[in-house]
Amino acid sequence: MLQINDVLQYGSARYRILEVTSEGYLWISIDVDKGFPAQILEAEIEEALLSSELRIIDDPYSDLTLINPPPESIAKETRDKRLELIAELVSTPEIYIKT
């Protein structure tokens, strides 16, 4: 079973798991600037993993998790304000479903 934030390579495309659902996963391409989350069924993931079409890879952006702006910096204030604006949205899984 995959977890939120796992990064996968499917052919030449790379995807990040955003949400685990009862049917499978919501993922987003990390190779496009304006990607939109898409649902993929668990059965499709399992089949692709077994056939080696899909594999779990290291997160190419993992070094960004180590960046912590200094307290009282403008960068920290900006980050915190922007996170506050979207916090409620990103905590609601339905936000990822395109209607």
C-alpha positions in Angstrom: 0.0 0.0 0.0 1.3 3.4 -1.0 1.3 6.4 1.4 0.7 10.1 0.9 3.7 11.9 -0.5 5.2 8.7 -2.1 6.7 9.5 -5.5 6.3 7.1 -8.3 7.7 6.7 -11.8 5.2 5.5 -14.4 7.0 5.3 -17.8 8.7 8.6 -18.1 6.2 10.5 -15.9 6.6 11.0 -12.2 3.7 11.3 -9.8 3.1 12.2 -6.1 0.4 10.5 -4.0 -1.8 13.2 -2.6 -4.6 11.1 -1.0 -5.4 7.5 -0.3 -9.1 6.7 -1.2 -11.3 3.7 -0.8 -10.9 3.0 -4.6 -7.2 3.8 -4.9 -5.2 7.0 -4.9 -5.2 10.6 -6.0 -2.0 11.6 -7.6 -0.5 14.5 -9.5 2.3 14.8 -12.0 5.4 16.5 -10.6 6.8 17.0 -14.1 4.2 19.6 -15.3 3.8 23.2 -14.1 0.0 23.2 -14.0 -1.0 19.6 -13.3 -4.3 18.6 -11.8 -4.8 15.7 -9.4 -6.2 12.5 -11.0 -7.6 9.3 -9.5 -6.0 6.0 -10.2 -7.5 2.7 -9.1 -5.6 0.5 -6.7 -5.9 -2.4 -9.1 -4.1 -0.4 -11.8 -1.3 0.5 -9.4 -0.9 -3.1 -8.3 -0.8 -4.3 -11.9 1.7 -1.7 -13.0 3.9 -2.4 -9.9 3.9 -6.2 -10.7 4.8 -5.6 -14.3 7.5 -3.1 -13.3 5.9 -0.3 -15.4 5.5 1.6 -12.1 8.1 1.9 -9.4 8.5 3.9 -6.2 11.4 6.4 -6.5 13.2 8.8 -4.2 11.5 12.2 -3.9 13.4 14.6 -6.1 12.3 17.5 -3.8 13.1 15.9 -0.5 15.8 18.5 0.2 13.1 21.2 0.3 11.7 19.7 3.5 15.0 20.6 5.2 14.6 24.3 4.4 13.3 26.2 7.4 13.3 30.0 7.2 14.7 31.8 10.2 12.1 32.9 12.8 10.8 36.4 12.2 11.9 36.4 8.5 9.8 37.6 5.7 10.1 34.2 4.0 8.6 32.5 7.1 5.8 35.1 7.4 5.0 34.7 3.7 5.0 30.9 3.9 2.8 30.8 7.0 0.3 33.3 5.6 0.0 31.3 2.3 -0.4 28.0 4.2 -3.1 29.6 6.4 -5.0 30.6 3.2 -5.1 27.1 1.8 -5.0 25.0 5.0 -8.8 24.3 5.1 -8.9 23.5 1.4 -6.0 21.0 1.3 -7.3 19.2 4.4 -10.5 18.4 2.4 -10.0 15.4 0.1 -12.9 16.5 -2.2 -10.8 19.5 -3.3 -8.7 17.2 -5.5 -11.7 15.9 -7.5 -12.2 17.7 -10.7 -15.9 18.4 -11.4 
